[in-house]
Every structure is written in C-alpha cells, then in structure tokens.
Amino acid sequence: MTQIRIATFNLENLDEVPSGERPTLAERIKLMRPQITRLRADIACFQEVHGQERPGQPRALLALQELLSRTNLDGAALVSTKPAGDAVYDQRNLVVATHLPVLKRQQLHNDLVAAPRYQRLTAVPADPEPVKVGVERPILHVQIDVDHDAPGTTVHLINVHLKSKLPSDIPGQKIDTYTWRTADAWAEGAFLSSMKRMSQALEVRRLIDQILDEDPDARIIVAGDFNAAPEEIPVLAICGNVEDTGNGDLSGRVLVPIEHTIAEPARYTLFHQGRGQMLDHILVTRNLLAHYRYSEIHNELLHDESAAFAVDRKYPESDHAPVVATFVFD
C-alpha cells in the first residue's frame, strides 16, 4: 500500500529582491517554509516561481530550492516550464517538485489551440488588422510513477496557471498602472483576458481527451491556479460534466473537483473583499476516486489581499492557500 499526497500552491512571485527592498526572500521563506513542511507532499505543483541568475550560469530556480531546503522536498527533481533553451523562464514558471520517478514531460503553449486573432475596438492608435491573442503561460504535463511496487502505476499530472481576471492592456488606454481612460476599454481588456483564460482551459481539455484517446484508463490530475471558481466556465470546460455535454457516453472522461469533499465554509483558497474564493483546484478523473481519501485547504491565516494597506511587506507569505489531496494505491 502506497500513500501519495499531491499539493498545489501558488507561491506568488517567489523571487529574490534587490538589496534594501522588503519583504526579502529570507523573510518570505521564514513564513512559507513551514507551509511547505505541513504539506508533506510527495508531488507538489507550484505556480509563480521566478528564476534567478548567477554570473556565467543559466537561469535556475534558486529561490525555490532555498524554500524547499530542510523540507521533505529538499533535493527533489524540479520539472519546470522553460523557454527554447535549457534555462527556466525569468518569471512565473510552473514547477512540479517530486522525489518520485518522472517518466515524461511536455509543455504546451498554444499547441493544441491556435491563438485567436482579434481586432481591438478601443486601441489607440487603431489596429490596422486583427492581432494574436496568445497566452502568456504554458501548460506543464508530467507523467509520474506513483507506486514503485506496482509497475505501470502512472499518473498524468497537468500543472496550470490560467490567465487572471485582471484586464489585459489595450494600447493607449491606460493613464497609469491602475487607471483606465475609458470604461469600454477596461471592459475590452477584461474580455481579452477571458479569451486567454478560456484558450488555456480548452487546451487543457483537449490534452485530457488526447491522453484518454490513447489510454481510456489513464489516471489524470489537473492542479493549479485556475483563476476561476468551480461554477465558472474555465473549470467546467476542463471538467467536461455530463450535465454540460449532455452525453452519458462521455462519463468516463469527466474530471471531479476534489474540494467538494471539504465543508463549504472552509472551501476557499483566496480571500478578497471579505469573501473567500476557491480559485486553486485539484481535478481528477473518476478512476482516481477509488484511491482518493481526503483533501485539505490550509487557509487558516489567509489575509484579505484586497484590503487597504495589505502590502507584501506586512504579509510576505502568498495570498493563496495550498490545497492537498491524499491518495492510497494498493
């Protein structure tokens, strides 16, 4: 019998900072390393992990390695999104950390869903022709052997960070970082962000179906920051519920949000404007429910990230709570 704990945690721009700025990486790690220890994760999906550079060396996940030191993930393999070279991205990498055998990795970035083209209505100057609305963050697909005592016990783990609800920039329509010139430009920026978020969700759903076409019994887990609540379309698109497709023959392809087993008052991973929001999810294929035991959301100390003066210096930890699911394979 093998017990596996799988976690997802948006680390919120984990990085080193210039000298004199706060919170320092050390200050953040002092609060966040106990969170990592508490996860007791065999597999951890992290989002918003920045890369660091050293003279003469490729960019690496040095801040994350420091965070994981002296935890059970110390020295774990770090499978990350990356640009064409061997280095990691400068900002917002997706990372899977595990000591378990990693069999394959794949990165998707508008590979299964071409970037749509759209002619912006409020751009100044006006767009002469439609522009590509590509996604900023790839999807990370990792195959992991979760039970060395039972050969062939492979899990497909898909780590995601869908586009936030913050409006995308429109040329000539921002007075400053937080101020828009017109309401319709703000609305168009929000529309563009929703296009990006749904493009990513569709790519994840197409990847799921591609995996299941090759192996109908594949065990699939999608974990990460969806920037969407369970009832919102990006999550529903990935789940593929029979209630939505109307096709009972697709029931074996449905993904289930495991947070449904957590009491509703505790079911949130972000606190915004006095209300808890469930934006970070772990979705699993139905065949994994036989091995599923329970979930946890470590949200006891979440602060209201929208409150006045809720600056990072006061709250060096992440604005997101981690989610953990426990499975037993026998």
N, C-alpha and C positions, 0 to 999 in steps of 0.2 A: 504494500500500500504506500502510495506516494502523495504527500500533500503539497500543493503548489499555491502560493499566494501571488496574485498578479495585481499590480497597482498602476494607477495613472495619476500624474501630478504635474500641473503647470507651475514651473518654478519661477515664473515671472521675471524674465530678463536677467537670468543668472549670469553675472559677469564681474570682472574686475572693474574698479573705477579709478579715475585719475587721483593722484595724491591730493589730499585736502577735502575731497568730496565724501559725503555720507549719504546712506549707510555704506560702510566699507564691506568688502566681501567677507572679511573676518566677522563683522557684526552680523551679517546675514547668516553665515554658517553657524554661528553660536546658537541662533534660534532654530534654524532649519535642519541641522544635523539630527537633533532628537526626533524630528518628524520622520526623517528617513529611517532612523533606528526603529521607530514604532511601526513602520510599515511591515518590517520583517519580510520584505518582498523577495521572491525568487526571480520574478521578472518585473521590472519597472519601466513604464512608458513615461518619459519626460517630454515636456514641451517648453519652448522658450529658453533653450540652453545656448548661450553665446560662446563663440570660440575665442581663444586668446593666442597671441603671437609672441614668440621669442626670437631674438636675432638668429638668423641662419637656419631656422626650423620651420616646418609647415605649421599652419594654424592647428590648434588642438583644443580639446575640451578640458583644459587645465582647471578651470573653476569647478566644474562638475566632479572631476577626480578628487579635488580637495574636499568638496562637500561629502562625497561618499567614503572618504577615508575614515577608518575606525568604525565603520558600519558593516553589516553583513554583505554589502555590495562593494566593499573595498577590493580593488583589483578585478572587478567584473569586466567582461567584454562590453564595450560600448559601441553599439551599432548605430550610426548616425546618418542623417541626410547629409549630402555633400555636393559641392559643385563638380564640374567635369574632372578636376584633378583629384588628388588623394586627400586634400585638406578638407576641413569642415567649413560650413558657412560662417561668416562673421557673426551673424545674428540669427536667433530663433531657429536653431536646429531642433529636429525631433530626434530623440535618442531612446534606444532600448538597451537597458542595462541588465545583464544576467550572467550567472556562472554556468547556466545550462548550455548544452551544445547548440550552437546556431548553425543550421543546415544551409540556409539560403537567405539572401537579402535582395530587395527590389525597391527602387524608388520611382514613383510616378509623379509626373508634373505636366498635366495636360497631355498625357499619353493615350488615355482611353476616351477622353473628352476634349476635342479641339477647343481652344479658346474662342469664344464667340466674338463677333465683331459688332460694334455698336457706335452709332453717331451721336455724340453728346449734344444735348439741346442747349445747354447753358454755358458751354466753354467759350472763353474769351482769350484769343481770337477763336472764331468758329472753326470746328474741324472741317477740313476740306473733304474728308471721306471718313467712313467708319474706322474706329481704332480697335485693336485687340483688347479684350478684357481678360487678361490672363491671371492666374492665381499666383500669389506671392510665395506660398509654402507648398512643398511637395508632400506626398503621402509616403509613409515608410511601411513596407511589408516585409516581415521577418518570419521565417519558419524555424521553429524551435522544437527540439526533442525534450518533452517534459517528463519522461519516465524512462531512465536508462535500463530499468529492469524489464521493460516491455517494449522491445524494438518496434518501431513504426508508430509510436505514440507521438505524433507530430501535431503541433498547434500552429495555425496561421495567425499571426498577430499583426494587426494593422494599426499603426500609431498615427493619429490625425490631429491637426490643429486647424479647424475651419476658420475662414475669414471672420473677423469680428463684425459687430453691428455698427461700428464707427463708420461714418460715411467716407467713401473714397474721395480723394481730392479731385476737384474739377479746375482746369486751368483758368486763372483769372478770377476765381470766385471765393478766395479766402483773404480776409483782411489781415488776419494773423492766424496762429495755430488753432485757436479755438473759436474764431469768429467768421461767420459766413456773410457774404454780401447780400444774398437773397435767400428766401425760404425755398424757392423752387430748385435752386442749386443744391441746397442741403438735401432736399428730397431726392434729387437725381443721384447725388453721391451715395445716399443710403440704398438706392435702387442698384447701383453698380456693385456695392458691397454684397447685396443679396444675390446678385448674379454670380459673383465669385464663390460665395459660400455654397450655393446650390451646384455650381460646376464641380466643386470638390466632392460634395455629397454624392453626386451622380457618378463621379469617377470611382469613389469607394464602392458604391453599389455595383457598378459594372465589374470591378475587380472581384467582388464577392461571387458574382454569378459566373465569372470566368473560372474561378477556383472550383466552384461546385459543378461546373460543366465537366471539368477534368476528373473530379472526385466527388461524387454526390454525398459521401460520408465525411468529407473534410470537416475538421473542427476549426472554427473561425472565431476570433475575438477582435472586435474593433474597440479601441480605447483611446481616450484623449479629450481635448478641449473642443467641443462641438460649437461653442458659442450659440447654442440653441437649446431650448428646453425640450423635454420628452415629447410634448404635443406639437412641436413646431416641425415644419416640412423637412428641413435637412435631416433631422433624426428619423422621421417617419420614412423618408426616402431610402435611408440606409437599412432600416428595419424590414421594409417590404411586407407589412402586415397583410393578411388575407382580407381584413376589413377594407383595406385601401385598394388592393389589386382586384378583389372580387373573385379570385381564382384559388380554389381549395387545393388544386394540384401543386401550388407553389408553397404549401405549408412547411415543407422541409427546408425551405430557403429563408424562412423568417428568422430575424435576429431579435433577441429578447434583452431589454434593458434590465440588468440585474438589480438596479436600485429600487425596483418595485418591491423588493423584499425588505426594504428599510422603512420604518414608520414615517409617515408623511411629514410630521413636524420636524424631523431630523434630515429630511431629504433635500439638501441643498449644498452647493459647493462654492457659492459666491454670495456675498451679502451686499445688496445695492439698494440705496434709498429705502432702508428699513425693511427690505423684503429678501428672503432667501431665494436664490435661483439655482436650479440644477442644470449646470452647463457642461459639466465634465461627466462622461459616461463610460461604462463598460457594457458593450453589447455582445451577446454570444449566440451562436447557433443552437438550435433546440437540442441537438445531440449532446451538448455540453452540460445541459441542465441535470443529467443523471449524475454528473460528477460535482455539481455545484453544491456548496454547503452554506455559505453566508457571505454578507458584504459588510463593509464598514465605511463610513464617511467621517474623517477626522476634522470636524468643523467647529469644535468647541471654542476656539479662540479667534474665529474669523471676525474681523472688524468691518464696519461699513465703509467700503472703499470709495463711496461717493460723498462721504461726509466732509464738511469743511475742515480744512487743516489735517486731513488724513493722509499726510505725506509719507513717503518712504522712510524718511529719517525717523519718524515715530513708529512706523510699522515695517521693519526691514524684512519680515517674512513675506511669503507670497500672499496675494489676495485670494488665491484659490485653495480649496481644501483637497487633499488627496482622497482617492477612492480605492478601496482594496477589495478584491474578491478571492475567496478561498475555494479551491477545488481539490478533490481527492480522486486519484486514479488507482484502481486496484485490478 
